[in-house]
Amino acid sequence: MAYLFGEEILELIKGGVLKIEPFDRGAMRQLHVELKLGNKFTTLVSAGSAFIDPADPKFKLNEETMLTSAQKFATIEVQNGGSYAVAPGEFVIGVTKEKITMPNNYTGILNARASLGRLGLQVFCSGGFVDPNFSGFITLEIFNANKIPIVLKPGMPIVKLSMEKLGRVAQPQGPALTSFMDVK
């Protein structure tokens, strides 16, 4: 498998095979499309206990647990032209401005922008892949590893989306395997 060139990605967009909404032609690069930061930021204010146990269902980050559990989340929507300052050591969930609809025979590869990494801003995309058939805004895990706040502005370039063609068409996801023993 090989990364697609920017012209190939652009052809997928023009043909409606890949959807990036809104699409900015100026975001195309030789091997990727730059995606911009959206307007929503969510941070954990209180876990409701002295620790977080990832195996405990109450710590699953979704809208239901955000509203009903002892966890206290704050979601802020920053207006265009505004900013959000990420404090040193702060972890924030963000989203891309663009909604992505991935075709069933391609996968997206996400990488943080090196220029932001050199400032101490770490942007993770849970595994770094956009699955075939995915449609939605990409969740970004943002961490400030610097000793001073870093200002984020909606609309600023935040991650790079590269693409690879798959060897076959991916089927819609079924139930997750519960253990490696389920593999036949």
C-alpha positions as CSV (number, residue, x, y, z in Angstrom):
1,M,0.0,0.0,0.0
2,A,1.1,3.5,-0.7
3,Y,0.0,7.0,0.2
4,L,-2.0,8.8,-2.4
5,F,-0.7,12.0,-3.9
6,G,-2.6,15.2,-3.4
7,E,-3.9,15.2,-6.9
8,E,-5.3,11.7,-6.4
9,I,-7.1,12.8,-3.2
10,L,-8.4,15.9,-5.0
11,E,-9.9,13.6,-7.7
12,L,-11.6,11.5,-5.1
13,I,-13.1,14.7,-3.6
14,K,-14.2,16.1,-7.1
15,G,-15.8,12.7,-7.9
16,G,-17.7,12.6,-4.6
17,V,-16.0,9.5,-3.5
18,L,-14.4,11.2,-0.5
19,K,-16.3,14.0,1.2
20,I,-14.7,16.8,3.2
21,E,-17.3,19.4,4.2
22,P,-16.5,22.2,4.1
23,F,-13.6,21.7,1.6
24,D,-10.9,24.3,1.2
25,R,-8.9,23.8,-2.0
26,G,-6.0,25.8,-0.3
27,A,-5.7,23.0,2.2
28,M,-4.4,20.5,-0.4
29,R,-0.7,19.6,-0.1
30,Q,1.5,17.1,-2.0
31,L,0.6,14.1,0.2
32,H,-2.2,15.2,2.4
33,V,-5.1,17.6,3.2
34,E,-4.8,19.9,6.1
35,L,-7.8,19.8,8.4
36,K,-8.8,22.7,10.6
37,L,-9.7,22.9,14.3
38,G,-13.4,23.1,15.1
39,N,-15.2,25.3,17.6
40,K,-15.9,22.8,20.5
41,F,-13.6,21.9,23.3
42,T,-14.4,19.5,26.1
43,T,-12.3,18.9,29.3
44,L,-12.8,16.7,32.4
45,V,-13.3,19.0,35.4
46,S,-13.8,16.2,38.0
47,A,-13.6,12.5,37.7
48,G,-15.9,12.0,40.8
49,S,-13.1,10.0,42.4
50,A,-9.3,10.1,43.1
51,F,-8.5,8.1,40.0
52,I,-9.8,7.0,36.6
53,D,-10.3,3.3,35.9
54,P,-10.6,2.8,32.1
55,A,-12.3,-0.6,32.6
56,D,-15.1,1.0,34.6
57,P,-18.0,1.8,32.3
58,K,-18.7,5.1,34.0
59,F,-15.5,6.5,32.6
60,K,-16.5,5.9,28.9
61,L,-16.5,9.3,27.3
62,N,-19.8,9.7,25.5
63,E,-22.8,12.0,25.7
64,E,-24.7,9.7,28.0
65,T,-22.0,9.4,30.6
66,M,-21.1,13.0,30.3
67,L,-24.6,13.9,31.5
68,T,-25.4,11.2,34.0
69,S,-22.2,10.2,35.8
70,A,-20.2,11.6,38.7
71,Q,-17.7,12.8,36.0
72,K,-17.9,16.6,35.4
73,F,-17.2,17.7,31.9
74,A,-17.1,21.3,30.6
75,T,-17.8,21.8,26.9
76,I,-17.0,25.3,25.5
77,E,-18.0,26.5,22.1
78,V,-15.6,29.1,20.9
79,Q,-16.9,31.6,18.3
80,N,-15.0,32.1,15.0
81,G,-12.4,34.7,15.7
82,G,-12.2,33.6,19.4
83,S,-9.6,31.4,21.1
84,Y,-9.1,28.7,23.7
85,A,-6.0,28.7,25.8
86,V,-4.8,25.2,26.7
87,A,-3.1,25.4,30.1
88,P,0.2,23.6,30.8
89,G,-0.5,19.9,31.5
90,E,-4.2,20.3,30.3
91,F,-5.9,17.6,28.3
92,V,-8.7,18.7,26.0
93,I,-11.0,17.0,23.5
94,G,-11.5,18.9,20.3
95,V,-12.9,18.2,16.9
96,T,-12.1,19.0,13.3
97,K,-14.0,21.7,11.5
98,E,-14.5,19.4,8.6
99,K,-16.9,16.5,8.5
100,I,-15.2,13.6,6.7
101,T,-17.0,10.8,4.8
102,M,-14.5,8.1,4.0
103,P,-15.2,5.6,1.1
104,N,-15.3,1.9,1.8
105,N,-12.0,1.1,-0.1
106,Y,-9.7,3.7,1.5
107,T,-8.4,4.5,4.9
108,G,-7.3,7.9,6.2
109,I,-4.0,8.4,8.1
110,L,-3.9,11.3,10.6
111,N,-0.8,13.1,11.7
112,A,-0.3,16.0,13.9
113,R,1.4,19.1,12.4
114,A,5.1,19.2,13.3
115,S,5.0,23.0,13.8
116,L,2.5,22.5,16.6
117,G,4.5,19.6,18.1
118,R,7.6,21.8,18.3
119,L,5.6,24.2,20.5
120,G,4.7,21.4,22.9
121,L,1.2,20.8,21.6
122,Q,0.5,17.1,21.2
123,V,-2.5,16.3,19.0
124,F,-3.6,12.6,19.0
125,C,-6.2,11.0,16.9
126,S,-6.8,7.7,18.8
127,G,-4.8,5.3,16.6
128,G,-4.3,7.8,13.8
129,F,-6.7,6.2,11.3
130,V,-10.0,7.1,9.8
131,D,-11.8,3.9,9.1
132,P,-13.4,3.0,5.8
133,N,-17.1,4.0,5.8
134,F,-16.5,6.5,8.6
135,S,-18.6,9.7,8.5
136,G,-18.3,12.5,11.0
137,F,-16.1,15.0,12.6
138,I,-12.7,13.6,13.8
139,T,-12.1,13.7,17.5
140,L,-8.8,15.2,18.6
141,E,-7.1,14.5,21.9
142,I,-5.1,17.6,22.6
143,F,-2.4,18.0,25.3
144,N,-0.2,20.9,26.2
145,A,3.3,19.6,27.2
146,N,4.7,23.1,27.4
147,K,5.2,25.2,30.5
148,I,3.1,28.0,29.3
149,P,-0.5,28.2,27.8
150,I,-0.9,27.5,24.1
151,V,-3.7,29.4,22.3
152,L,-5.9,27.5,19.9
153,K,-8.1,29.2,17.4
154,P,-11.0,27.6,15.5
155,G,-10.1,27.3,11.9
156,M,-6.4,26.9,12.4
157,P,-4.8,24.0,10.6
158,I,-4.5,21.2,13.3
159,V,-3.9,17.8,11.6
160,K,-3.0,16.3,8.2
161,L,-5.1,13.7,6.5
162,S,-3.3,11.3,4.1
163,M,-5.0,8.4,2.4
164,E,-4.2,4.8,1.3
165,K,-6.2,2.6,-1.0
166,L,-7.2,-0.7,0.5
167,G,-6.6,-4.1,-1.2
168,R,-10.3,-4.8,-1.0
169,V,-13.6,-3.1,0.0
170,A,-14.2,-2.9,3.7
171,Q,-17.5,-4.2,5.0
172,P,-19.4,-2.2,7.6
173,Q,-18.2,-2.9,11.1
174,G,-19.8,-5.8,13.0
175,P,-19.5,-6.4,16.8
176,A,-16.1,-6.1,18.2
177,L,-14.2,-9.2,19.2
178,T,-14.2,-9.8,22.9
179,S,-10.9,-11.7,22.9
180,F,-8.3,-13.0,20.5
181,M,-9.8,-16.4,21.1
182,D,-12.9,-15.3,19.0
183,V,-10.7,-15.3,15.9
184,K,-11.4,-18.5,13.8
